[in-house]
């Protein structure tokens, strides 16, 4: 190898060393600040105490129950549509909150089990969509509704 190539290699080596040393800290100590995260706990928001809560009459912790519905017909039903509602609108007196809509064909009995809110004391049954065939049927203490349509 010639002198010029050795000189070029040495120059490159010196430049590389200067570049490498220029990128590092000369005193050997790092100047960076540590990452510090400040966590502040949110202040808890206190709700009303039990002394301030209004509990309505008839409240129980059993908020839902299953009601068994048994509707019997005195005659064989060809095609009958049965709708079960949980309430009647106080303004229009129309049934509201449809729970189930069923159809029976060539039968004399309709049976069902429906989950309802524990405060519901009766259910409204509409037969064939006829407003004259609306029945408000009470739920007994054993969570059953029995009715015979004559």
FIKOLZA-1660 file (N, C-alpha, C; in steps of 0.1 Angstrom, whole numbers, plus 5000, padded with zeros to 4 digits):
% residues 150
   i   px   py   pz ch aa at
   1 5008 4988 5000  A  X  N
   1 5000 5000 5000  A  X CA
   1 5009 5012 5000  A  X  C
   2 5004 5022 4993  A  X  N
   2 5012 5034 4992  A  X CA
   2 5010 5043 5004  A  X  C
   3 5019 5053 5004  A  X  N
   3 5019 5063 5015  A  X CA
   3 5006 5071 5015  A  X  C
   4 5001 5074 5004  A  X  N
   4 4989 5082 5003  A  X CA
   4 4977 5074 5008  A  X  C
   5 4976 5062 5005  A  X  N
   5 4965 5054 5010  A  X CA
   5 4966 5052 5025  A  X  C
   6 4978 5051 5031  A  X  N
   6 4979 5050 5045  A  X CA
   6 4975 5063 5052  A  X  C
   7 4979 5074 5045  A  X  N
   7 4976 5087 5050  A  X CA
   7 4960 5089 5050  A  X  C
   8 4954 5085 5040  A  X  N
   8 4939 5086 5039  A  X CA
   8 4933 5078 5049  A  X  C
   9 4938 5066 5051  A  X  N
   9 4932 5057 5062  A  X CA
   9 4934 5063 5075  A  X  C
  10 4946 5068 5078  A  X  N
  10 4948 5074 5091  A  X CA
  10 4939 5087 5093  A  X  C
  11 4937 5095 5083  A  X  N
  11 4928 5106 5084  A  X CA
  11 4914 5102 5087  A  X  C
  12 4910 5092 5080  A  X  N
  12 4896 5087 5083  A  X CA
  12 4895 5081 5097  A  X  C
  13 4906 5075 5102  A  X  N
  13 4905 5069 5115  A  X CA
  13 4905 5081 5125  A  X  C
  14 4913 5091 5123  A  X  N
  14 4913 5103 5132  A  X CA
  14 4900 5110 5132  A  X  C
  15 4894 5112 5120  A  X  N
  15 4881 5118 5119  A  X CA
  15 4870 5110 5126  A  X  C
  16 4871 5097 5124  A  X  N
  16 4861 5088 5131  A  X CA
  16 4862 5089 5146  A  X  C
  17 4875 5089 5151  A  X  N
  17 4877 5090 5166  A  X CA
  17 4872 5103 5171  A  X  C
  18 4874 5114 5164  A  X  N
  18 4870 5127 5168  A  X CA
  18 4855 5128 5168  A  X  C
  19 4849 5123 5158  A  X  N
  19 4834 5123 5157  A  X CA
  19 4829 5114 5169  A  X  C
  20 4834 5103 5171  A  X  N
  20 4830 5094 5182  A  X CA
  20 4831 5101 5195  A  X  C
  21 4843 5107 5198  A  X  N
  21 4845 5114 5211  A  X CA
  21 4837 5127 5212  A  X  C
  22 4834 5133 5201  A  X  N
  22 4826 5146 5202  A  X CA
  22 4811 5143 5205  A  X  C
  23 4807 5131 5202  A  X  N
  23 4793 5127 5205  A  X CA
  23 4791 5123 5220  A  X  C
  24 4802 5119 5226  A  X  N
  24 4801 5115 5240  A  X CA
  24 4804 5127 5249  A  X  C
  25 4800 5126 5262  A  X  N
  25 4803 5136 5272  A  X CA
  25 4818 5136 5276  A  X  C
  26 4824 5147 5277  A  X  N
  26 4838 5148 5280  A  X CA
  26 4841 5145 5295  A  X  C
  27 4831 5149 5304  A  X  N
  27 4834 5147 5318  A  X CA
  27 4829 5134 5323  A  X  C
  28 4822 5126 5315  A  X  N
  28 4818 5113 5319  A  X CA
  28 4805 5113 5327  A  X  C
  29 4799 5124 5330  A  X  N
  29 4787 5125 5338  A  X CA
  29 4776 5128 5329  A  X  C
  30 4764 5123 5332  A  X  N
  30 4752 5125 5324  A  X CA
  30 4746 5138 5329  A  X  C
  31 4740 5146 5320  A  X  N
  31 4734 5158 5323  A  X CA
  31 4719 5157 5323  A  X  C
  32 4714 5146 5321  A  X  N
  32 4699 5145 5319  A  X CA
  32 4692 5145 5333  A  X  C
  33 4680 5151 5333  A  X  N
  33 4672 5151 5345  A  X CA
  33 4663 5138 5345  A  X  C
  34 4662 5132 5357  A  X  N
  34 4653 5120 5357  A  X CA
  34 4638 5124 5355  A  X  C
  35 4631 5115 5348  A  X  N
  35 4617 5117 5346  A  X CA
  35 4610 5115 5359  A  X  C
  36 4603 5125 5363  A  X  N
  36 4595 5125 5376  A  X CA
  36 4581 5127 5373  A  X  C
  37 4572 5118 5376  A  X  N
  37 4558 5119 5374  A  X CA
  37 4551 5123 5387  A  X  C
  38 4544 5133 5388  A  X  N
  38 4537 5137 5400  A  X CA
  38 4523 5132 5399  A  X  C
  39 4520 5123 5408  A  X  N
  39 4506 5117 5409  A  X CA
  39 4498 5124 5420  A  X  C
  40 4487 5129 5416  A  X  N
  40 4479 5135 5427  A  X CA
  40 4466 5127 5427  A  X  C
  41 4462 5123 5439  A  X  N
  41 4450 5115 5441  A  X CA
  41 4438 5124 5440  A  X  C
  42 4428 5121 5432  A  X  N
  42 4416 5129 5432  A  X CA
  42 4409 5128 5445  A  X  C
  43 4403 5139 5449  A  X  N
  43 4395 5139 5462  A  X CA
  43 4383 5131 5460  A  X  C
  44 4380 5122 5470  A  X  N
  44 4368 5114 5468  A  X CA
  44 4355 5122 5470  A  X  C
  45 4345 5119 5461  A  X  N
  45 4333 5126 5462  A  X CA
  45 4323 5118 5470  A  X  C
  46 4318 5123 5480  A  X  N
  46 4309 5116 5489  A  X CA
  46 4295 5117 5485  A  X  C
  47 4288 5106 5484  A  X  N
  47 4274 5106 5480  A  X CA
  47 4265 5109 5492  A  X  C
  48 4252 5109 5490  A  X  N
  48 4244 5111 5502  A  X CA
  48 4245 5099 5512  A  X  C
  49 4243 5102 5524  A  X  N
  49 4243 5092 5534  A  X CA
  49 4230 5084 5534  A  X  C
  50 4229 5073 5541  A  X  N
  50 4216 5066 5541  A  X CA
  50 4205 5074 5549  A  X  C
  51 4209 5083 5557  A  X  N
  51 4199 5092 5564  A  X CA
  51 4192 5101 5554  A  X  C
  52 4199 5104 5542  A  X  N
  52 4193 5113 5533  A  X CA
  52 4186 5106 5521  A  X  C
  53 4187 5093 5520  A  X  N
  53 4181 5085 5510  A  X CA
  53 4166 5082 5513  A  X  C
  54 4157 5085 5503  A  X  N
  54 4143 5082 5505  A  X CA
  54 4140 5069 5499  A  X  C
  55 4135 5060 5507  A  X  N
  55 4132 5046 5503  A  X CA
  55 4116 5045 5502  A  X  C
  56 4111 5042 5490  A  X  N
  56 4097 5042 5489  A  X CA
  56 4091 5029 5496  A  X  C
  57 4078 5030 5499  A  X  N
  57 4071 5019 5505  A  X CA
  57 4071 5007 5495  A  X  C
  58 4071 4996 5501  A  X  N
  58 4071 4983 5493  A  X CA
  58 4084 4979 5487  A  X  C
  59 4095 4987 5490  A  X  N
  59 4108 4983 5484  A  X CA
  59 4113 4970 5491  A  X  C
  60 4118 4961 5483  A  X  N
  60 4125 4949 5487  A  X CA
  60 4138 4948 5479  A  X  C
  61 4147 4940 5484  A  X  N
  61 4159 4937 5477  A  X CA
  61 4157 4927 5465  A  X  C
  62 4145 4920 5466  A  X  N
  62 4142 4911 5455  A  X CA
  62 4135 4920 5444  A  X  C
  63 4143 4925 5435  A  X  N
  63 4138 4935 5425  A  X CA
  63 4131 4928 5413  A  X  C
  64 4133 4915 5412  A  X  N
  64 4126 4909 5401  A  X CA
  64 4121 4895 5405  A  X  C
  65 4111 4891 5399  A  X  N
  65 4105 4877 5402  A  X CA
  65 4100 4872 5389  A  X  C
  66 4098 4859 5389  A  X  N
  66 4092 4852 5377  A  X CA
  66 4077 4849 5380  A  X  C
  67 4069 4853 5371  A  X  N
  67 4054 4851 5372  A  X CA
  67 4050 4841 5362  A  X  C
  68 4043 4831 5367  A  X  N
  68 4037 4820 5358  A  X CA
  68 4023 4824 5354  A  X  C
  69 4020 4824 5341  A  X  N
  69 4007 4828 5336  A  X CA
  69 4000 4816 5330  A  X  C
  70 3988 4813 5335  A  X  N
  70 3980 4802 5330  A  X CA
  70 3966 4808 5326  A  X  C
  71 3964 4809 5313  A  X  N
  71 3951 4813 5308  A  X CA
  71 3944 4802 5301  A  X  C
  72 3932 4798 5305  A  X  N
  72 3925 4787 5299  A  X CA
  72 3913 4793 5292  A  X  C
  73 3909 4786 5281  A  X  N
  73 3898 4790 5273  A  X CA
  73 3887 4779 5274  A  X  C
  74 3874 4784 5275  A  X  N
  74 3864 4774 5276  A  X CA
  74 3861 4767 5263  A  X  C
  75 3865 4773 5251  A  X  N
  75 3864 4766 5238  A  X CA
  75 3877 4766 5231  A  X  C
  76 3878 4756 5222  A  X  N
  76 3891 4755 5214  A  X CA
  76 3893 4768 5206  A  X  C
  77 3905 4773 5206  A  X  N
  77 3908 4785 5199  A  X CA
  77 3915 4782 5186  A  X  C
  78 3909 4787 5175  A  X  N
  78 3915 4785 5162  A  X CA
  78 3929 4791 5161  A  X  C
  79 3929 4804 5159  A  X  N
  79 3941 4812 5159  A  X CA
  79 3939 4824 5168  A  X  C
  80 3947 4825 5179  A  X  N
  80 3945 4835 5189  A  X CA
  80 3959 4841 5192  A  X  C
  81 3959 4855 5192  A  X  N
  81 3971 4862 5195  A  X CA
  81 3969 4868 5209  A  X  C
  82 3979 4865 5218  A  X  N
  82 3979 4870 5232  A  X CA
  82 3991 4879 5234  A  X  C
  83 3988 4891 5239  A  X  N
  83 3998 4901 5243  A  X CA
  83 3998 4903 5258  A  X  C
  84 4010 4903 5264  A  X  N
  84 4010 4905 5279  A  X CA
  84 4018 4918 5281  A  X  C
  85 4012 4927 5289  A  X  N
  85 4018 4940 5292  A  X CA
  85 4020 4941 5307  A  X  C
  86 4030 4949 5311  A  X  N
  86 4032 4951 5326  A  X CA
  86 4024 4962 5332  A  X  C
  87 4018 4971 5324  A  X  N
  87 4011 4982 5330  A  X CA
  87 4001 4988 5320  A  X  C
  88 3993 4998 5325  A  X  N
  88 3984 5005 5318  A  X CA
  88 3987 5020 5319  A  X  C
  89 3988 5027 5307  A  X  N
  89 3991 5041 5308  A  X CA
  89 3980 5049 5315  A  X  C
  90 3984 5057 5325  A  X  N
  90 3973 5064 5333  A  X CA
  90 3966 5074 5325  A  X  C
  91 3972 5080 5315  A  X  N
  91 3965 5090 5307  A  X CA
  91 3956 5084 5296  A  X  C
  92 3961 5075 5289  A  X  N
  92 3953 5069 5277  A  X CA
  92 3946 5056 5281  A  X  C
  93 3949 5050 5292  A  X  N
  93 3943 5038 5297  A  X CA
  93 3946 5026 5287  A  X  C
  94 3957 5028 5279  A  X  N
  94 3961 5018 5269  A  X CA
  94 3972 5009 5276  A  X  C
  95 3973 4997 5273  A  X  N
  95 3984 4989 5278  A  X CA
  95 3998 4993 5273  A  X  C
  96 4008 4993 5282  A  X  N
  96 4021 4997 5279  A  X CA
  96 4031 4987 5284  A  X  C
  97 4043 4987 5279  A  X  N
  97 4054 4978 5283  A  X CA
  97 4051 4964 5280  A  X  C
  98 4051 4961 5267  A  X  N
  98 4049 4948 5262  A  X CA
  98 4060 4938 5267  A  X  C
  99 4055 4927 5273  A  X  N
  99 4065 4917 5278  A  X CA
  99 4066 4905 5269  A  X  C
 100 4054 4902 5263  A  X  N
 100 4054 4890 5254  A  X CA
 100 4042 4890 5245  A  X  C
 101 4045 4886 5233  A  X  N
 101 4034 4885 5223  A  X CA
 101 4035 4870 5218  A  X  C
 102 4024 4863 5219  A  X  N
 102 4024 4849 5215  A  X CA
 102 4011 4846 5207  A  X  C
 103 4012 4835 5200  A  X  N
 103 4001 4830 5192  A  X CA
 103 3998 4815 5195  A  X  C
 104 3986 4812 5197  A  X  N
 104 3982 4798 5199  A  X CA
 104 3973 4794 5188  A  X  C
 105 3973 4781 5184  A  X  N
 105 3965 4776 5173  A  X CA
 105 3959 4763 5177  A  X  C
 106 3946 4761 5176  A  X  N
 106 3940 4749 5180  A  X CA
 106 3944 4745 5194  A  X  C
 107 3942 4754 5203  A  X  N
 107 3946 4751 5217  A  X CA
 107 3935 4757 5227  A  X  C
 108 3935 4752 5239  A  X  N
 108 3926 4757 5249  A  X CA
 108 3933 4764 5261  A  X  C
 109 3946 4765 5260  A  X  N
 109 3954 4770 5271  A  X CA
 109 3966 4777 5266  A  X  C
 110 3969 4788 5273  A  X  N
 110 3982 4795 5271  A  X CA
 110 3989 4796 5284  A  X  C
 111 4002 4792 5284  A  X  N
 111 4010 4792 5296  A  X CA
 111 4023 4799 5293  A  X  C
 112 4029 4806 5302  A  X  N
 112 4041 4813 5301  A  X CA
 112 4047 4816 5314  A  X  C
 113 4060 4819 5314  A  X  N
 113 4067 4824 5326  A  X CA
 113 4075 4836 5322  A  X  C
 114 4073 4847 5329  A  X  N
 114 4079 4859 5325  A  X CA
 114 4086 4866 5337  A  X  C
 115 4098 4871 5336  A  X  N
 115 4104 4879 5347  A  X CA
 115 4098 4893 5347  A  X  C
 116 4094 4897 5358  A  X  N
 116 4088 4911 5360  A  X CA
 116 4094 4917 5372  A  X  C
 117 4093 4931 5373  A  X  N
 117 4098 4938 5385  A  X CA
 117 4089 4934 5397  A  X  C
 118 4095 4934 5408  A  X  N
 118 4088 4929 5420  A  X CA
 118 4077 4938 5424  A  X  C
 119 4077 4951 5420  A  X  N
 119 4066 4960 5424  A  X CA
 119 4053 4958 5416  A  X  C
 120 4054 4951 5405  A  X  N
 120 4042 4949 5397  A  X CA
 120 4032 4940 5404  A  X  C
 121 4020 4944 5405  A  X  N
 121 4010 4936 5412  A  X CA
 121 4000 4929 5403  A  X  C
 122 3999 4934 5390  A  X  N
 122 3990 4928 5381  A  X CA
 122 3996 4930 5367  A  X  C
 123 3991 4922 5357  A  X  N
 123 3995 4923 5343  A  X CA
 123 3983 4924 5335  A  X  C
 124 3985 4931 5323  A  X  N
 124 3974 4933 5314  A  X CA
 124 3976 4923 5302  A  X  C
 125 3965 4916 5300  A  X  N
 125 3965 4906 5288  A  X CA
 125 3955 4911 5278  A  X  C
 126 3960 4912 5266  A  X  N
 126 3951 4916 5255  A  X CA
 126 3950 4904 5245  A  X  C
 127 3937 4900 5242  A  X  N
 127 3935 4888 5233  A  X CA
 127 3931 4893 5220  A  X  C
 128 3938 4889 5209  A  X  N
 128 3936 4893 5195  A  X CA
 128 3936 4908 5193  A  X  C
 129 3943 4916 5201  A  X  N
 129 3944 4930 5199  A  X CA
 129 3931 4938 5201  A  X  C
 130 3922 4931 5207  A  X  N
 130 3909 4937 5210  A  X CA
 130 3909 4945 5223  A  X  C
 131 3906 4958 5222  A  X  N
 131 3906 4966 5234  A  X CA
 131 3895 4962 5244  A  X  C
 132 3885 4956 5239  A  X  N
 132 3874 4951 5248  A  X CA
 132 3878 4938 5255  A  X  C
 133 3888 4931 5250  A  X  N
 133 3893 4919 5256  A  X CA
 133 3906 4921 5264  A  X  C
 134 3907 4934 5269  A  X  N
 134 3919 4936 5278  A  X CA
 134 3915 4931 5292  A  X  C
 135 3924 4923 5298  A  X  N
 135 3921 4918 5311  A  X CA
 135 3933 4922 5320  A  X  C
 136 3930 4929 5331  A  X  N
 136 3940 4932 5341  A  X CA
 136 3939 4921 5352  A  X  C
 137 3949 4913 5352  A  X  N
 137 3949 4901 5360  A  X CA
 137 3959 4902 5372  A  X  C
 138 3954 4900 5384  A  X  N
 138 3963 4902 5395  A  X CA
 138 3973 4890 5397  A  X  C
 139 3984 4893 5402  A  X  N
 139 3994 4883 5405  A  X CA
 139 3992 4879 5420  A  X  C
 140 3990 4866 5422  A  X  N
 140 3988 4861 5435  A  X CA
 140 4001 4860 5443  A  X  C
 141 4000 4856 5456  A  X  N
 141 4012 4856 5465  A  X CA
 141 4022 4845 5461  A  X  C
 142 4018 4835 5453  A  X  N
 142 4027 4825 5448  A  X CA
 142 4033 4828 5434  A  X  C
 143 4031 4841 5430  A  X  N
 143 4036 4846 5417  A  X CA
 143 4030 4838 5405  A  X  C
 144 4017 4836 5406  A  X  N
 144 4009 4830 5395  A  X CA
 144 3997 4838 5391  A  X  C
 145 3994 4837 5378  A  X  N
 145 3981 4843 5373  A  X CA
 145 3974 4831 5367  A  X  C
 146 3961 4829 5372  A  X  N
 146 3953 4819 5366  A  X CA
 146 3940 4826 5362  A  X  C
 147 3936 4823 5349  A  X  N
 147 3923 4829 5345  A  X CA
 147 3916 4820 5334  A  X  C
 148 3903 4820 5335  A  X  N
 148 3895 4812 5326  A  X CA
 148 3887 4822 5317  A  X  C
 149 3890 4822 5304  A  X  N
 149 3882 4830 5294  A  X CA
 149 3870 4822 5290  A  X  C
 150 3858 4827 5292  A  X  N
 150 3846 4820 5289  A  X CA
 150 3840 4826 5276  A  X  C
% end
